[in-house]
Structures are given as C-alpha cells and as structure tokens.
Amino acid sequence: MTRTDLIRVETFGEDDAGVPVLLIHGFASSIRANWESTGWLRHLTEAGRRVVAVELPGHGDTAAADDWAPADLVEAIAAVVEAHGGTADVIGYSLGARLGWELAGRHPALVRRLVLGGAAAVDPLADFDTDEARRVLDPADPAEAMADALSDQLLGAARAGEQVLGRADGLATALGFIAGIQRQRYDPASAVPTTPTLAVAGDQDELAATSTELLRLVREAGGQAADLVVLPGRTHANAVTARGFKRAATEFLAAE
C-alpha cells in the first residue's frame, strides 16, 4: 500500500503548462526554504513551467510520521507524478536528489529528465549516530560537537532547519526522520536511471564530490548523462540559490 500520507503536495503555475517539474527538497528544509525563498518557484513559473513540489515527513508543514523507509517516500512521490499527468521532469536537492534518483531508477516511465543538485553516491545520513546527537543536545550536560565531523555538520543543518521551519519539535523530528532514512541503505547501483540526467554541485561541496560517480553509472547503464555543472564558490548549503544552477537546470529540461 502506497503511503501517500507521508508527504504534502503543492502546485504552482498553470495547469495546462505541459509536463510538470517535480521538486524534491533536502534534509531539514521545506518547499518554502528550498524552492520559494531561493527563487526557484518564480524562475520556473516565469519560464512557463507547471511545478509540483513535495514536502517530506516532519518537514515544513508536513506531520511527522513513524515506521517508514525511503522506498515508501519514493512510492508516495511516484503516486504524485501519476496523479499529475504520469510523467515529470524532476529536480531534487541533496536528499531530494537521492529520492529523485531512486524514483527515476525504479519508475523510469514517470521521469522525462532528471536534475540532481548537491547529490552524492553515498548516504551521509546512514551512519549518523542519533544517540550521540541526543547527548550533544542534552541541556543538562551538552557536548560541544559530535565526534564525526560530517554528523556534526548534519546536526547543524537540523538546528538551522528548526529555525527556518519554525517548528518547536524540529530537532526531535529531524532525528526521527534520520531513523527512517537509516532503515534502508542507499545503493545507487541497485536501480540506475537511464533517463537524461544532469548533476549540479558547488565546487566547495564535499558531500557532492561523488556526483560524477552517479553520472558514470547512468552512462554505463546506457542512459544519457550530461557533464557535471560546477558552481564556483558554492557550498552544499548555498548552491541551491545560485543563478547558474537555475540556468543550467532550465536549459537542460528544455532540451529535446
């Protein structure tokens, strides 16, 4: 049974504007933070595109949910595409790129073109120690930082996300969300998209350093993969705001 209750959906633009662009945000973000405040929604709708944006469990205005795995999110997103015409161009950022990759790999007929922003061939959330994170956050005896630098960076993203989203339960929800992601290890080679694929990443984004590995997998599977677009001076946190990202994605999606 498809868990459509896991996600929230918003649409933008004209209903008759053709194949929609499906947007999937990243960890500790939301439709508003990832796509509206960064200018993506305005950019895409002004380009004449219809936009369908999904919000993941416990993010933005979506309720937290228990007992799910990433495969459940992929199937819920697939149901959204089917409900909005049966095919879409997909743009995912960070965790959203992982979900977009798995959507295109498992449901190739649903994805016309795929844009991976800040993507990685590994799962940075897989080895996140939620118990240690709770100890770091314990107000009675707080620690300065998590031992693993990447985990500490992710915890920082959750803290920032709590402020951005304005959720009183933001940190607890973020840790619960990570537990859900950890129920299924990310294996990009298990279902490789063959749809035309573009990867975009900041040159200072260590998390997305393995984007080229994803493009290699697409090519080896017989698919079409564009060269990686590198955004000078951009990190994982701010690459999504870059005009160069919007321009590259729009031109790629418009190609025949």
C-alpha positions as CSV (number, residue, x, y, z in Angstrom):
1,M,0.0,0.0,0.0
2,T,1.4,3.4,-1.0
3,R,1.9,5.7,2.0
4,T,0.5,8.9,0.4
5,D,0.0,10.3,3.9
6,L,3.8,10.7,4.3
7,I,4.1,13.7,2.1
8,R,2.4,17.0,1.3
9,V,2.0,18.4,-2.2
10,E,1.8,22.0,-3.5
11,T,1.3,23.0,-7.1
12,F,2.3,26.3,-8.9
13,G,1.8,27.7,-12.3
14,E,-0.8,27.0,-15.0
15,D,-2.5,23.5,-15.0
16,D,-2.2,23.4,-18.8
17,A,1.5,24.2,-19.0
18,G,2.5,20.8,-20.1
19,V,4.9,18.3,-18.4
20,P,5.3,19.5,-14.8
21,V,8.6,20.0,-12.9
22,L,8.6,17.9,-9.7
23,L,10.7,19.5,-6.9
24,I,12.0,17.4,-4.0
25,H,13.7,19.3,-1.2
26,G,16.6,18.3,1.0
27,F,17.0,17.2,4.6
28,A,16.0,19.8,7.2
29,S,14.4,22.0,4.5
30,S,11.0,22.5,3.0
31,I,9.2,23.8,-0.1
32,R,9.4,27.3,1.2
33,A,13.1,27.2,2.3
34,N,14.4,25.1,-0.6
35,W,12.4,26.4,-3.5
36,E,10.4,29.5,-2.8
37,S,12.9,31.7,-0.8
38,T,15.7,30.8,-3.2
39,G,13.7,32.0,-6.3
40,W,13.1,28.6,-7.9
41,L,9.3,28.7,-7.9
42,R,9.3,32.2,-9.5
43,H,12.0,31.2,-12.0
44,L,10.2,28.0,-13.2
45,T,6.7,29.5,-13.4
46,E,8.0,32.6,-15.3
47,A,9.6,30.2,-17.7
48,G,6.1,28.8,-18.3
49,R,6.5,25.6,-16.3
50,R,4.0,24.0,-14.1
51,V,5.5,23.0,-10.7
52,V,4.6,20.2,-8.4
53,A,6.5,20.3,-5.1
54,V,6.5,17.7,-2.4
55,E,7.3,18.1,1.3
56,L,8.8,15.2,3.2
57,P,7.6,13.9,6.6
58,G,8.3,16.2,9.5
59,H,9.5,19.0,7.2
60,G,7.7,22.3,6.7
61,D,4.0,21.9,7.2
62,T,4.1,18.1,7.0
63,A,3.3,16.0,10.0
64,A,6.0,13.7,11.4
65,A,5.5,10.1,10.7
66,D,6.9,6.8,12.1
67,D,7.6,3.4,10.6
68,W,8.6,4.2,7.0
69,A,11.7,3.8,4.9
70,P,13.0,5.7,1.8
71,A,11.2,3.2,-0.5
72,D,7.9,4.4,1.0
73,L,8.8,8.0,0.1
74,V,9.7,7.0,-3.4
75,E,6.4,5.2,-3.9
76,A,4.5,8.2,-2.5
77,I,6.3,10.6,-4.8
78,A,5.6,8.2,-7.8
79,A,1.9,8.4,-6.9
80,V,2.1,12.2,-7.0
81,V,3.6,12.1,-10.5
82,E,0.9,9.6,-11.7
83,A,-1.8,12.0,-10.3
84,H,-0.3,14.9,-12.2
85,G,-0.1,13.6,-15.7
86,G,2.0,10.5,-15.4
87,T,5.4,12.0,-16.3
88,A,7.5,14.8,-14.9
89,D,10.9,16.5,-15.1
90,V,12.4,16.0,-11.7
91,I,14.7,18.4,-9.7
92,G,16.0,17.1,-6.4
93,Y,18.4,18.7,-4.0
94,S,20.7,16.7,-1.6
95,L,18.4,14.1,0.0
96,G,15.8,15.1,-2.7
97,A,18.4,14.1,-5.3
98,R,18.7,10.6,-3.8
99,L,14.9,10.2,-3.9
100,G,14.8,11.6,-7.4
101,W,17.5,9.1,-8.4
102,E,15.5,6.2,-6.9
103,L,12.3,7.4,-8.5
104,A,13.8,7.5,-11.9
105,G,15.6,4.2,-11.4
106,R,12.5,2.3,-10.2
107,H,9.9,4.1,-12.3
108,P,11.6,5.2,-15.5
109,A,8.4,5.9,-17.3
110,L,7.5,8.6,-14.8
111,V,10.6,10.7,-15.2
112,R,11.4,12.5,-18.5
113,R,14.6,14.3,-17.4
114,L,16.4,14.3,-14.0
115,V,18.4,17.1,-12.3
116,L,20.5,16.1,-9.3
117,G,21.6,19.1,-7.2
118,G,24.1,18.6,-4.4
119,A,23.9,14.8,-5.0
120,A,26.2,12.1,-3.6
121,A,26.7,8.5,-4.4
122,V,26.8,7.8,-0.7
123,D,24.3,8.4,2.1
124,P,25.6,10.9,4.6
125,L,22.7,10.1,7.0
126,A,23.4,6.3,7.0
127,D,26.0,6.4,9.8
128,F,24.6,9.3,11.8
129,D,24.6,8.4,15.5
130,T,21.3,9.7,16.8
131,D,22.1,8.6,20.4
132,E,25.3,10.7,20.3
133,A,23.3,13.6,18.8
134,R,20.9,13.4,21.7
135,R,23.8,13.5,24.2
136,V,25.2,16.6,22.4
137,L,21.8,18.3,22.6
138,D,21.2,17.3,26.3
139,P,20.7,20.6,28.1
140,A,21.7,19.1,31.4
141,D,25.2,18.1,30.0
142,P,25.6,19.4,26.5
143,A,28.7,18.4,24.4
144,E,30.5,20.8,22.1
145,A,30.2,18.7,19.0
146,M,29.7,15.2,17.6
147,A,32.8,13.2,17.2
148,D,32.2,12.7,13.4
149,A,32.6,15.9,11.5
150,L,30.0,15.0,8.9
151,S,27.5,14.0,11.5
152,D,28.1,17.3,13.3
153,Q,27.5,19.2,10.1
154,L,24.2,17.4,9.6
155,L,23.2,18.1,13.2
156,G,24.0,21.8,12.4
157,A,21.7,21.6,9.4
158,A,18.9,20.2,11.6
159,R,19.4,23.0,14.1
160,A,19.3,25.6,11.3
161,G,16.3,23.8,9.8
162,E,14.5,24.1,13.1
163,Q,14.9,27.9,13.0
164,V,14.0,28.1,9.3
165,L,10.9,25.9,9.7
166,G,9.8,27.4,12.9
167,R,8.9,24.0,14.4
168,A,9.1,23.6,18.1
169,D,9.7,19.9,17.6
170,G,12.2,20.5,14.8
171,L,15.3,18.8,16.2
172,A,13.4,15.8,17.6
173,T,11.6,15.4,14.3
174,A,14.8,15.6,12.4
175,L,16.3,12.8,14.5
176,G,13.2,10.7,13.9
177,F,13.4,11.4,10.2
178,I,17.0,10.2,10.1
179,A,16.0,7.0,11.8
180,G,13.5,6.4,9.0
181,I,16.2,7.1,6.3
182,Q,18.5,4.6,8.1
183,R,16.0,1.8,7.6
184,Q,17.2,1.4,4.0
185,R,20.8,1.9,2.9
186,Y,21.3,3.9,-0.2
187,D,22.7,1.8,-3.1
188,P,22.6,3.9,-6.2
189,A,23.8,1.0,-8.3
190,S,20.7,-1.1,-7.5
191,A,18.4,0.9,-9.7
192,V,20.2,3.2,-12.1
193,P,18.2,5.8,-14.1
194,T,18.6,5.8,-17.9
195,T,16.7,9.0,-18.4
196,P,18.7,12.1,-19.4
197,T,20.4,13.2,-16.2
198,L,22.3,16.3,-15.1
199,A,24.2,16.8,-11.9
200,V,25.0,20.3,-10.4
201,A,27.2,21.0,-7.4
202,G,29.2,23.7,-5.7
203,D,33.0,23.4,-6.0
204,Q,33.2,23.6,-2.2
205,D,30.5,20.9,-1.6
206,E,32.3,17.9,-0.1
207,L,29.0,16.0,0.1
208,A,28.5,16.2,-3.6
209,A,32.1,15.2,-4.6
210,T,30.8,11.8,-5.8
211,S,28.2,13.3,-8.2
212,T,30.5,12.2,-11.1
213,E,30.0,8.6,-9.9
214,L,26.3,8.8,-10.4
215,L,26.7,10.2,-13.9
216,R,29.1,7.3,-14.7
217,L,26.5,4.8,-13.6
218,V,23.9,6.4,-15.9
219,R,26.3,6.2,-18.9
220,E,27.3,2.6,-18.1
221,A,23.6,1.6,-17.9
222,G,23.1,3.1,-21.4
223,G,21.5,6.3,-20.4
224,Q,22.3,9.9,-21.3
225,A,24.3,11.8,-18.7
226,A,25.3,15.4,-19.1
227,D,28.6,16.6,-17.7
228,L,28.7,17.8,-14.1
229,V,28.0,21.5,-13.8
230,V,30.2,23.0,-11.1
231,L,29.2,26.2,-9.4
232,P,32.3,28.3,-8.4
233,G,32.4,29.4,-4.7
234,R,29.3,27.5,-3.7
235,T,28.9,25.0,-0.8
236,H,26.3,22.4,-0.1
237,A,24.3,25.0,1.9
238,N,24.1,27.7,-0.7
239,A,24.5,26.0,-4.2
240,V,20.7,25.8,-4.4
241,T,20.5,29.6,-4.5
242,A,22.8,30.0,-7.5
243,R,21.6,31.6,-10.7
244,G,23.9,29.2,-12.5
245,F,22.1,26.2,-11.1
246,K,18.7,27.6,-12.2
247,R,20.0,28.4,-15.7
248,A,21.7,25.0,-16.2
249,A,18.6,23.1,-15.0
250,T,16.2,25.2,-17.1
251,E,18.3,24.8,-20.3
252,F,18.7,21.0,-19.6
253,L,15.0,20.5,-19.1
254,A,14.1,22.4,-22.2
255,A,16.4,20.4,-24.4
256,E,14.9,17.9,-26.9
